[in-house]
Amino acid sequence: MKKSLLTFSIVGLLVPASQAQTPLTTAVDFTVTTMDGDQVNLFNILDGGSYAVIDFMAYWCGPCLQTAPEFSQSYTTYGCNTGDVFFISIEADGTDEQTLAFEQDAGTVGGAPIVSGLGGGGEAPHTAYGISALPTMILVAPNRQIVNQDIWPFSASIMANLLTAEGLTAKSCNVGINDVESAGTAVVAFPNPSADRVSFRFDLNGSGQATIEVYDIMGQRVSVVTTDGLLAGVNTIELPVDVLAKGHYSARISAANGFVGQTRFSVMR
C-alpha cells in the first residue's frame, strides 16, 4: 500500500490513498541537481521532444524501496535517458547521504538519476505538484500535459504498456553501437574525472580522420572535434573541457569507415 502523507516529515499522519496523487494536469517547471551533480530542468527535457517519468519518493518510504528496482528497469529498457523518455526520481526531504543509502538498499546505484530532497532541491517539486502519497509516479508528455497523474500499482511492465500507448518503443542504452560497423576497439578517457582537459585513446583499423562528439546527460551535443591525419592503430586526441559545466558526459568517436566506440567521463571543479 502507498503511504499517504499530510506532511513530508518522517513523523506524520498516514492514511490510505485512493485518488490521483497530484491534482495537476499541466506540468510545473523545476530545476534540480541529481546525486551525480547534474542539473536537470524539466521544461528543457520536454521542449527537446522527450516524455518525462517522474518518481516522487522518499528515502524512508517502504513502498518506494519496493518499486525502485522496477523504476530502474524501466529506465534501462527505454534507453537510459538517451531515447524518447527521461526517467528521474525526486526524493522528498532527505539528505544526500540518506538518499544514497536508499539507493544502496534498493540496489539501484548507477541507475536512473535521483535527486535528494535537501541537497538536490527535491523538496520544492514535491510541494509544487501537491504530492499527497508516496511513491507517486507521473508521466508528462512533451506538450507539458500530465498524461498520467499516478501510475499505481507500478511495475516495469505497466510502465511499458503506458509508453507503448503513447507510441514509444524500448531502446538500448548503447544507442547505435550495435547498429553500425565498428571501425576500432574500446575508447579510454583519461584523466577521469578532469577539470580542464580529457584525452581519448582509441584504436583505428585504418588511417584518416576521427570525430569526437560529446553529449550531456540530457542527450544534447555540447562539443564536437574532428582531427585529421590519424594513423591506423592506437591514437590519442585531447579535448578541452574547461568550458563544460560540472557533471557527467558521454563521448562518441566515429571514423570515415564507421563507429569507433564511446565512453563516459566526468568534469569536476
Residue frames as qw, qx, qy, qz and C-alpha x, y, z in Angstrom:
[[0.000, 0.887, 0.461, 0.000, 0.00, 0.00, 0.00],
 [0.348, 0.565, -0.043, 0.747, 1.17, 3.51, -0.77],
 [0.371, -0.453, -0.488, 0.647, 1.84, 5.88, 2.07],
 [0.040, 0.825, 0.310, 0.471, -0.33, 8.99, 2.02],
 [0.502, -0.238, -0.348, 0.755, 1.02, 11.93, 3.96],
 [0.052, -0.942, -0.326, -0.064, -0.09, 15.25, 5.29],
 [0.189, -0.917, 0.322, 0.140, 3.49, 16.35, 5.88],
 [0.755, 0.523, -0.380, 0.113, 6.85, 15.49, 4.35],
 [0.200, -0.628, 0.672, -0.337, 8.44, 14.81, 7.71],
 [0.325, 0.105, -0.940, 0.023, 9.13, 11.28, 8.88],
 [0.040, 0.321, 0.799, -0.506, 6.60, 11.72, 11.65],
 [0.336, 0.078, -0.203, -0.916, 3.16, 12.32, 10.19],
 [0.674, 0.182, 0.516, -0.496, -0.36, 11.01, 9.86],
 [0.050, 0.201, -0.852, -0.481, -0.52, 8.14, 7.34],
 [0.643, 0.302, 0.460, -0.533, -3.83, 7.22, 5.70],
 [0.612, 0.208, 0.703, 0.296, -4.70, 5.04, 2.69],
 [0.069, 0.371, -0.340, -0.861, -4.50, 6.61, -0.77],
 [0.478, 0.430, 0.763, -0.072, -7.47, 6.42, -3.13],
 [0.419, 0.872, 0.218, -0.129, -7.12, 9.19, -5.74],
 [0.645, 0.601, -0.069, 0.466, -4.68, 10.77, -8.15],
 [0.666, -0.526, -0.207, 0.486, -1.69, 11.85, -6.12],
 [0.215, -0.185, 0.080, 0.956, -1.07, 15.13, -7.92],
 [0.326, 0.685, 0.517, -0.395, -4.00, 17.46, -8.60],
 [0.088, 0.638, -0.333, -0.689, -2.20, 19.00, -11.58],
 [0.799, 0.433, 0.416, 0.016, -2.93, 18.19, -15.21],
 [0.522, 0.801, -0.126, 0.266, -0.27, 20.51, -16.64],
 [0.797, -0.095, -0.256, 0.539, 3.38, 20.24, -15.62],
 [0.213, -0.974, 0.074, 0.034, 5.10, 22.87, -13.48],
 [0.624, 0.602, -0.380, 0.324, 8.73, 23.57, -14.34],
 [0.665, -0.722, 0.182, 0.058, 11.53, 22.81, -11.92],
 [0.532, 0.635, -0.514, 0.225, 15.31, 22.62, -11.85],
 [0.824, -0.532, 0.180, -0.066, 17.02, 20.10, -9.59],
 [0.196, 0.693, -0.694, 0.021, 20.51, 18.70, -9.10],
 [0.935, -0.046, -0.328, -0.129, 20.99, 14.95, -9.21],
 [0.787, -0.568, 0.203, 0.129, 23.19, 12.96, -6.86],
 [0.795, 0.158, 0.229, 0.539, 25.77, 12.89, -9.68],
 [0.269, -0.512, 0.023, 0.815, 25.90, 16.69, -9.73],
 [0.156, 0.245, 0.620, 0.729, 23.95, 17.16, -12.97],
 [0.276, 0.301, 0.272, -0.871, 21.37, 19.93, -13.26],
 [0.106, 0.339, 0.873, 0.333, 18.05, 18.82, -14.74],
 [0.284, 0.234, 0.121, -0.922, 15.39, 21.24, -15.94],
 [0.506, 0.336, 0.776, -0.173, 12.02, 19.66, -16.71],
 [0.502, 0.767, 0.172, -0.362, 10.94, 22.02, -19.48],
 [0.089, 0.663, -0.645, -0.370, 14.29, 21.60, -21.25],
 [0.317, -0.047, 0.945, 0.066, 13.59, 17.86, -21.39],
 [0.469, 0.570, 0.629, -0.244, 10.04, 18.31, -22.64],
 [0.330, 0.831, -0.099, -0.437, 10.95, 21.01, -25.16],
 [0.050, -0.506, 0.792, 0.339, 13.53, 18.60, -26.57],
 [0.668, 0.135, -0.498, -0.537, 10.69, 16.25, -27.50],
 [0.336, 0.067, -0.915, 0.211, 11.06, 13.71, -24.70],
 [0.659, -0.579, -0.355, -0.323, 8.45, 12.40, -22.32],
 [0.038, 0.479, -0.654, 0.584, 9.30, 12.56, -18.60],
 [0.743, -0.399, -0.529, -0.098, 8.54, 9.92, -15.99],
 [0.036, -0.583, 0.450, -0.676, 8.89, 11.45, -12.54],
 [0.680, -0.301, -0.657, 0.125, 9.08, 9.28, -9.44],
 [0.257, -0.676, 0.252, -0.643, 8.17, 11.30, -6.35],
 [0.831, -0.190, -0.508, 0.121, 9.54, 9.28, -3.42],
 [0.330, -0.827, 0.323, -0.322, 11.22, 9.46, -0.02],
 [0.326, 0.457, -0.801, 0.207, 14.18, 7.67, 1.50],
 [0.263, -0.147, 0.778, -0.552, 12.06, 6.47, 4.45],
 [0.729, 0.186, 0.033, -0.657, 9.15, 5.15, 2.34],
 [0.573, -0.142, 0.807, -0.003, 8.84, 1.35, 2.27],
 [0.703, 0.557, 0.437, -0.069, 6.73, 1.13, -0.93],
 [0.300, 0.895, -0.283, -0.172, 9.26, 3.45, -2.62],
 [0.288, -0.544, 0.782, 0.100, 12.01, 0.96, -1.81],
 [0.658, 0.165, 0.733, -0.045, 9.95, -1.87, -3.31],
 [0.612, 0.733, 0.290, -0.065, 9.22, -0.06, -6.58],
 [0.079, -0.844, 0.387, 0.363, 12.69, 1.45, -7.09],
 [0.427, -0.227, 0.791, 0.375, 14.12, -1.64, -8.89],
 [0.477, 0.572, 0.659, 0.103, 11.13, -1.66, -11.28],
 [0.166, 0.956, 0.042, -0.239, 11.62, 2.04, -11.98],
 [0.258, -0.652, 0.595, 0.391, 15.32, 1.38, -12.66],
 [0.524, 0.129, 0.799, 0.267, 14.38, -1.44, -15.02],
 [0.402, 0.815, 0.414, -0.044, 12.10, 0.90, -16.98],
 [0.051, -0.899, 0.274, 0.337, 14.94, 3.43, -17.21],
 [0.374, -0.369, 0.764, 0.375, 17.20, 0.74, -18.70],
 [0.521, 0.403, 0.745, 0.109, 14.54, -0.65, -21.05],
 [0.338, 0.882, 0.327, 0.025, 13.88, 2.76, -22.58],
 [0.604, 0.647, -0.034, 0.465, 17.46, 3.80, -23.29],
 [0.614, -0.372, -0.258, 0.647, 18.93, 5.11, -20.01],
 [0.002, -0.856, -0.187, 0.482, 17.63, 8.62, -20.79],
 [0.206, -0.334, 0.542, 0.743, 19.16, 8.63, -24.29],
 [0.135, 0.364, 0.831, 0.398, 15.85, 7.88, -26.03],
 [0.180, -0.492, -0.365, -0.770, 12.42, 9.49, -26.07],
 [0.640, -0.676, -0.320, -0.177, 11.73, 9.06, -22.34],
 [0.222, 0.513, -0.524, 0.643, 13.55, 10.69, -19.42],
 [0.720, -0.495, -0.487, -0.007, 13.29, 9.00, -16.02],
 [0.178, 0.459, -0.461, 0.738, 14.11, 10.76, -12.75],
 [0.560, -0.534, -0.618, 0.142, 13.44, 10.07, -9.05],
 [0.000, -0.608, 0.163, -0.777, 12.86, 13.05, -6.77],
 [0.480, -0.275, -0.727, 0.407, 13.23, 12.50, -3.05],
 [0.242, -0.827, -0.422, -0.282, 11.09, 14.49, -0.61],
 [0.344, -0.898, 0.094, -0.257, 13.08, 15.52, 2.45],
 [0.904, -0.317, 0.070, 0.280, 16.31, 13.58, 2.86],
 [0.183, -0.809, 0.427, 0.360, 19.97, 14.47, 2.71],
 [0.548, 0.569, -0.573, -0.220, 22.36, 13.24, 0.05],
 [0.019, -0.337, 0.915, -0.221, 23.63, 10.62, 2.49],
 [0.553, 0.150, 0.661, -0.485, 20.14, 9.32, 3.24],
 [0.718, 0.538, -0.059, -0.438, 19.25, 9.24, -0.45],
 [0.365, 0.538, -0.756, -0.080, 22.42, 7.32, -1.28],
 [0.262, -0.157, 0.890, -0.338, 21.63, 4.82, 1.47],
 [0.706, 0.350, 0.342, -0.512, 18.20, 4.36, -0.10],
 [0.629, 0.590, -0.413, -0.294, 19.80, 3.62, -3.49],
 [0.119, 0.429, -0.887, 0.122, 22.16, 1.12, -1.91],
 [0.464, 0.038, 0.762, -0.450, 19.33, -0.65, -0.10],
 [0.723, 0.487, 0.191, -0.452, 17.27, -0.75, -3.32],
 [0.686, -0.064, 0.596, 0.412, 20.22, -1.93, -5.40],
 [0.479, 0.792, 0.359, 0.122, 19.74, 0.90, -7.91],
 [0.285, -0.759, 0.253, 0.528, 23.04, 2.80, -7.63],
 [0.217, -0.264, 0.667, 0.662, 24.08, 3.80, -11.15],
 [0.251, 0.512, 0.803, 0.171, 20.50, 3.59, -12.42],
 [0.091, 0.808, 0.401, 0.422, 18.04, 6.38, -13.13],
 [0.210, 0.366, -0.288, 0.860, 19.14, 9.81, -11.85],
 [0.466, -0.654, -0.589, 0.092, 17.90, 10.60, -8.35],
 [0.059, 0.611, -0.125, 0.779, 17.62, 13.92, -6.53],
 [0.356, -0.295, -0.715, 0.524, 17.75, 14.32, -2.75],
 [0.136, -0.847, -0.505, -0.097, 15.17, 16.49, -1.05],
 [0.362, -0.872, -0.025, 0.328, 17.61, 18.72, 0.79],
 [0.480, -0.433, 0.435, 0.627, 20.87, 18.55, -1.16],
 [0.295, 0.133, 0.687, 0.651, 19.39, 18.45, -4.67],
 [0.255, 0.114, -0.026, -0.960, 16.30, 20.62, -4.28],
 [0.214, -0.210, -0.903, -0.309, 13.77, 17.80, -4.49],
 [0.011, -0.429, -0.702, 0.568, 11.56, 19.19, -1.74],
 [0.218, 0.382, -0.030, -0.898, 10.29, 22.08, -3.92],
 [0.368, 0.046, -0.699, -0.611, 8.86, 19.89, -6.75],
 [0.204, -0.307, -0.911, 0.183, 7.04, 17.74, -4.17],
 [0.055, 0.499, 0.446, -0.741, 5.36, 20.88, -2.89],
 [0.227, 0.329, -0.322, -0.858, 4.71, 22.36, -6.35],
 [0.390, -0.018, -0.796, -0.462, 2.99, 19.17, -7.54],
 [0.627, -0.304, 0.198, -0.689, 0.93, 18.78, -4.35],
 [0.542, 0.132, -0.830, -0.034, 2.11, 15.20, -3.84],
 [0.621, -0.430, 0.220, -0.617, -0.13, 13.51, -1.27],
 [0.946, -0.190, 0.249, -0.088, 1.16, 9.92, -1.32],
 [0.097, 0.703, -0.688, -0.155, 4.45, 8.14, -1.87],
 [0.289, -0.215, 0.435, 0.825, 5.55, 6.87, -4.21],
 [0.509, 0.716, 0.320, -0.356, 3.73, 8.84, -6.91],
 [0.418, -0.107, 0.601, 0.673, 4.89, 8.30, -10.49],
 [0.434, 0.733, 0.250, -0.459, 3.59, 10.63, -13.17],
 [0.582, 0.194, 0.549, 0.568, 4.01, 10.64, -16.96],
 [0.110, 0.783, 0.067, -0.609, 4.42, 14.02, -18.66],
 [0.695, 0.526, 0.397, 0.288, 4.16, 14.49, -22.45],
 [0.482, 0.057, 0.143, 0.863, 6.35, 16.91, -24.44],
 [0.068, -0.626, -0.339, -0.698, 3.39, 19.33, -24.68],
 [0.001, 0.278, -0.539, 0.795, 3.64, 19.60, -20.85],
 [0.736, -0.285, -0.127, -0.601, 0.38, 17.76, -20.22],
 [0.301, -0.321, 0.847, -0.298, 0.41, 15.22, -17.40],
 [0.555, 0.068, -0.683, -0.470, -0.74, 12.08, -19.20],
 [0.720, -0.351, -0.598, -0.005, -0.99, 10.02, -16.01],
 [0.243, -0.772, 0.219, -0.545, -1.25, 11.60, -12.56],
 [0.529, -0.487, 0.626, -0.302, -0.49, 8.46, -10.57],
 [0.677, 0.284, -0.647, -0.205, 0.90, 5.26, -12.12],
 [0.248, -0.297, 0.797, -0.464, -0.12, 2.80, -9.45],
 [0.789, -0.469, 0.299, 0.260, 0.43, -0.04, -8.94],
 [0.277, 0.836, -0.417, -0.224, 3.80, 0.42, -10.58],
 [0.814, -0.164, 0.499, 0.248, 5.90, -2.15, -12.43],
 [0.161, -0.407, 0.572, 0.694, 8.18, -2.14, -15.44],
 [0.179, 0.297, 0.864, 0.365, 5.53, -3.98, -17.47],
 [0.072, 0.817, 0.530, -0.214, 2.79, -1.49, -16.56],
 [0.108, -0.735, 0.181, 0.645, 5.15, 1.36, -17.46],
 [0.222, -0.125, 0.756, 0.603, 5.88, -0.32, -20.80],
 [0.180, 0.577, 0.786, 0.130, 2.16, -0.58, -21.56],
 [0.005, 0.875, 0.267, -0.405, 1.65, 3.12, -20.86],
 [0.146, -0.611, 0.422, 0.653, 4.59, 4.16, -23.01],
 [0.266, 0.139, 0.843, 0.446, 3.50, 1.85, -25.83],
 [0.161, 0.755, 0.630, -0.084, 0.10, 3.56, -25.77],
 [0.019, -0.877, 0.039, 0.479, 1.96, 6.85, -26.33],
 [0.736, 0.673, -0.072, 0.015, 3.71, 5.38, -29.38],
 [0.072, -0.800, 0.591, -0.076, 7.07, 4.90, -27.66],
 [0.951, 0.115, -0.287, 0.002, 9.28, 1.83, -28.01],
 [0.779, -0.545, 0.163, 0.264, 12.08, 0.25, -25.99],
 [0.477, 0.819, -0.269, 0.173, 15.61, 1.35, -26.81],
 [0.849, -0.053, -0.284, 0.442, 19.09, 0.08, -25.98],
 [0.402, -0.858, -0.001, 0.321, 21.19, 2.08, -23.54],
 [0.435, -0.378, 0.493, 0.651, 24.09, 1.81, -26.02],
 [0.558, 0.725, 0.262, -0.309, 22.29, 3.61, -28.83],
 [0.505, 0.800, -0.269, -0.182, 23.87, 2.95, -32.19],
 [0.283, -0.608, 0.737, 0.084, 26.77, 0.75, -31.07],
 [0.541, 0.026, 0.838, 0.064, 25.27, -2.45, -32.44],
 [0.566, 0.692, 0.392, -0.219, 23.69, -0.80, -35.48],
 [0.404, 0.868, -0.268, -0.111, 26.81, 0.31, -37.35],
 [0.885, 0.244, -0.258, 0.300, 30.05, -1.25, -38.48],
 [0.587, -0.760, 0.087, 0.265, 32.80, -0.97, -35.90],
 [0.559, 0.759, -0.222, 0.248, 35.99, 0.76, -37.02],
 [0.207, 0.578, -0.618, 0.492, 38.07, 0.11, -33.92],
 [0.544, -0.231, -0.761, 0.267, 38.09, -1.03, -30.30],
 [0.392, -0.746, -0.487, 0.228, 37.34, 0.37, -26.86],
 [0.160, 0.755, -0.050, 0.635, 37.69, 4.08, -26.04],
 [0.610, -0.421, -0.444, 0.504, 39.50, 5.14, -22.86],
 [0.004, -0.889, -0.064, -0.453, 39.14, 8.62, -21.31],
 [0.711, -0.399, -0.260, 0.518, 41.87, 9.97, -19.01],
 [0.053, -0.007, -0.818, 0.572, 42.25, 11.62, -16.59],
 [0.482, -0.397, -0.509, -0.592, 38.72, 10.88, -15.49],
 [0.173, 0.917, 0.359, -0.026, 37.33, 12.94, -13.84],
 [0.522, 0.106, 0.085, 0.842, 39.08, 16.08, -15.05],
 [0.045, -0.764, -0.327, 0.555, 38.76, 19.83, -14.59],
 [0.099, 0.730, -0.236, -0.634, 40.36, 21.13, -17.78],
 [0.462, 0.488, -0.598, -0.436, 41.36, 18.56, -20.44],
 [0.830, -0.060, 0.525, -0.181, 40.45, 14.95, -21.22],
 [0.152, 0.473, -0.754, -0.430, 42.37, 12.67, -23.57],
 [0.888, 0.157, 0.235, -0.362, 40.66, 9.88, -25.50],
 [0.099, -0.460, 0.840, 0.270, 42.69, 6.85, -26.52],
 [0.827, 0.299, 0.324, -0.350, 41.30, 4.50, -29.15],
 [0.448, -0.215, 0.754, 0.430, 42.39, 2.14, -31.89],
 [0.568, 0.581, -0.074, -0.578, 41.67, 2.71, -35.60],
 [0.840, 0.137, 0.507, 0.140, 41.63, -0.01, -38.23],
 [0.603, 0.499, 0.300, 0.546, 42.69, 2.45, -40.93],
 [0.319, -0.181, -0.067, 0.928, 44.23, 5.90, -41.32],
 [0.010, -0.621, -0.513, -0.592, 42.24, 9.09, -41.77],
 [0.153, -0.408, 0.219, -0.873, 40.19, 11.36, -39.53],
 [0.329, -0.390, -0.835, 0.206, 38.15, 10.83, -36.37],
 [0.238, -0.538, -0.101, -0.802, 35.35, 12.88, -34.85],
 [0.242, -0.216, -0.787, 0.524, 34.57, 13.13, -31.13],
 [0.336, -0.546, -0.310, -0.702, 31.04, 14.18, -30.18],
 [0.153, -0.032, -0.736, 0.659, 30.31, 14.99, -26.54],
 [0.422, -0.524, -0.509, -0.537, 26.78, 14.76, -25.12],
 [0.198, -0.331, 0.545, -0.745, 25.47, 15.89, -21.75],
 [0.190, 0.110, 0.916, -0.337, 23.06, 13.96, -19.52],
 [0.510, 0.491, 0.312, -0.634, 20.11, 15.43, -21.42],
 [0.701, 0.309, 0.588, 0.259, 21.38, 13.94, -24.68],
 [0.306, 0.946, 0.036, -0.105, 22.30, 17.36, -26.08],
 [0.794, 0.241, -0.005, 0.558, 25.51, 17.61, -28.08],
 [0.290, -0.932, -0.040, 0.214, 27.74, 20.15, -26.34],
 [0.155, -0.748, 0.521, 0.381, 31.04, 19.74, -28.18],
 [0.911, 0.348, 0.209, 0.072, 32.44, 18.25, -31.40],
 [0.162, -0.765, 0.518, 0.345, 36.06, 17.94, -32.54],
 [0.916, 0.391, 0.084, 0.027, 37.39, 16.46, -35.79],
 [0.348, -0.711, 0.526, 0.311, 41.07, 15.54, -36.19],
 [0.799, 0.562, -0.175, -0.125, 42.75, 14.66, -39.50],
 [0.385, 0.673, -0.615, 0.145, 45.91, 12.74, -40.29],
 [0.687, -0.425, 0.521, -0.275, 45.45, 9.88, -37.84],
 [0.294, 0.407, -0.845, -0.186, 47.26, 6.59, -38.47],
 [0.838, -0.172, -0.450, -0.257, 46.00, 3.04, -38.20],
 [0.579, -0.024, -0.651, 0.491, 46.50, 1.72, -34.68],
 [0.379, -0.654, -0.510, 0.411, 46.37, 3.49, -31.32],
 [0.179, 0.546, 0.119, 0.810, 45.61, 7.23, -31.39],
 [0.292, -0.539, -0.548, 0.569, 45.05, 9.87, -28.71],
 [0.061, 0.627, 0.281, 0.724, 43.01, 13.05, -29.06],
 [0.238, -0.270, -0.529, 0.769, 42.97, 15.71, -26.33],
 [0.107, -0.682, -0.527, -0.495, 39.76, 17.67, -25.74],
 [0.047, 0.179, -0.391, 0.902, 39.48, 20.85, -23.62],
 [0.357, -0.547, -0.745, -0.136, 36.60, 20.55, -21.14],
 [0.239, -0.210, -0.417, 0.851, 37.16, 23.67, -19.04],
 [0.273, -0.055, -0.171, -0.945, 34.21, 25.32, -20.82],
 [0.536, -0.298, -0.724, -0.314, 31.85, 22.47, -19.87],
 [0.538, -0.575, 0.176, -0.590, 29.72, 22.60, -16.74],
 [0.195, -0.317, 0.878, -0.301, 30.43, 20.24, -13.88],
 [0.820, 0.121, 0.229, -0.511, 28.71, 16.92, -14.50],
 [0.614, -0.095, 0.764, 0.171, 28.74, 13.67, -16.43],
 [0.470, 0.620, -0.279, -0.563, 29.14, 13.32, -20.19],
 [0.844, 0.101, 0.508, 0.141, 29.38, 10.68, -22.89],
 [0.085, 0.673, -0.485, -0.553, 31.81, 10.83, -25.82],
 [0.849, 0.326, 0.414, -0.028, 31.18, 9.05, -29.12],
 [0.146, -0.603, 0.559, 0.550, 34.00, 8.62, -31.62],
 [0.803, 0.476, 0.351, -0.076, 33.46, 7.88, -35.28],
 [0.313, -0.424, 0.567, 0.633, 35.79, 7.50, -38.25],
 [0.394, 0.375, -0.419, -0.727, 35.31, 7.53, -42.02],
 [0.444, 0.080, -0.847, -0.281, 34.73, 3.78, -42.09],
 [0.598, -0.437, -0.649, -0.176, 32.34, 3.51, -39.16],
 [0.537, -0.774, 0.035, -0.334, 31.66, 3.86, -35.47],
 [0.393, 0.471, -0.680, 0.403, 34.73, 3.54, -33.23],
 [0.496, -0.324, -0.739, 0.321, 33.26, 3.47, -29.73],
 [0.254, -0.761, -0.072, -0.592, 32.02, 5.53, -26.83],
 [0.518, -0.133, -0.634, 0.559, 32.88, 6.18, -23.23],
 [0.313, -0.880, -0.307, -0.182, 31.77, 8.29, -20.30],
 [0.501, 0.122, -0.342, 0.785, 33.70, 10.92, -18.39],
 [0.308, -0.833, -0.435, 0.146, 33.09, 13.48, -15.68],
 [0.283, 0.589, -0.097, 0.750, 34.01, 17.13, -15.36],
 [0.553, -0.621, -0.443, 0.334, 34.80, 18.29, -11.84],
 [0.138, 0.813, -0.065, 0.561, 35.50, 21.73, -10.44]]
